[in-house]
Amino acid sequence: MNEHLFENALELLKELISIPSFSKEEHETAGAISRFLAVRSIEHSWVGNNIYALNRHFDPSKPTLLLNSHHDTVKPNKSYTLDPFSPMVKDGKLYGLGSNDAGGALVSLIACFIHFYEKEGMSYNIVLAATAEEEISGPNGIEYTLKYIPQPDCAIVGEPTLLNMAIAERGLMVLDCTAKGRSGHAARNEGDNSILKAVKDINWFSSYQFPKVSDLLGPVKMTVTVIETENKAHNVVPDACRYVTDIRVNECYNFEEVLDTIREHVSSEIVPRGFRMRSSLIPENHPLVMAGKKAGRTVYGSPTTSDKALIPCPALKLGPGDSARSHTADEYIYIEEIRQGIDLYIQITDDLVNPK
């Protein structure tokens, strides 16, 4: 049974690779997933560029497990030597854009869902959600889909984790910062240089350390990633210097606490882009995590963010592939990783929905 699921999953992944599906442009891959489910007589729905399905014998009185991964991709970088949209198998690897992030996890979760779709007497319902806009943390992906599906009680989020369990995930807060000065002529020593004010604040961002350090996620990390002035003339002291700060927050702090500390220490105007991508944690004694440990998988804290941050229930990030391969040229996933991913997803799900 699992071998048949694997072969079908592999063919679906090849089809998905062959279809460009950049964030906000996932309509055709949504169609491919819809067709894949339809020919297997699996009832499903299509909202936006998202596909979701409920197990055949869904019972509203039971708790619900959500199986979620995304089918959007980043754009291929310029270092590709292979056609990113031509799936190619070589030396046990499947090459192609989105193969590792997160196509392997997505098709493995779909295979897991199919395995349980017709089963009766389970203690949990199972909902599948193949969603859009994960790569840009957009509002029309998992957040939009959650409005249409039954409220999940727990979730498995498919991402490349080398089949180990990311139980914690850093939150992401992006700040638009503006250092204000006064313009003047550079030759006459006029004005108040906003760049120098920005540099002082940037030095603080690069050196300050929040005292609470997470055992799983380490310290809060702040990185200035963009800097610019509107003035492009060499002889004008700029009156405003704008920069962007990427902040990865551990579970020891909420965004508001971090923001208050920053505003106490810098003179720049600070405007957060939003508080959606908060840090998350699923307890180590949660049944999903316990099932994964039973299967020999280890736990860790993930430095990257995913749709796990947007799902309002305990969520385990887990999947075939390696995060280090994501967004790289000539992206690939080992075919054997997909086989192992299907087997592991089925084993963990079975332990949850059919407790011994």
Buried (B, 14 or more C-beta within 10 A) or exposed (E): EBEEBBEBBBEBBBBBBBBBBBBBBBEBBBBBBBEBBEEEEBEBEEBBBBBBBBBBEBBEEBBBBBBBBBBBBBEBEEEBEBBBBEBBEEEEBBBBBBBBBBBBBBBBBBBBBBBBBEBEEBEBBBBBBBBBBBBBBBEBBBBBBBEEBBEBBBBBBBBBBBBBBBBBBBBBBBBBBBBBBEBBEBEEEEBBBBBEBBBEBBEBBEEEEBEEEBEBBEBBBBEBEEBEBEBEEEEBBBBBBBBBBBBBBBBBBBBEBBBEBBEEEBEBBBEBEEEBBBBBBBEEEBBBBBBBBEBEBEBBBBBBBBBBBBBEBBBBBBBBBBBEBBBBEBBBBBBEBBBBBBBBBBBBBBBBBEEE
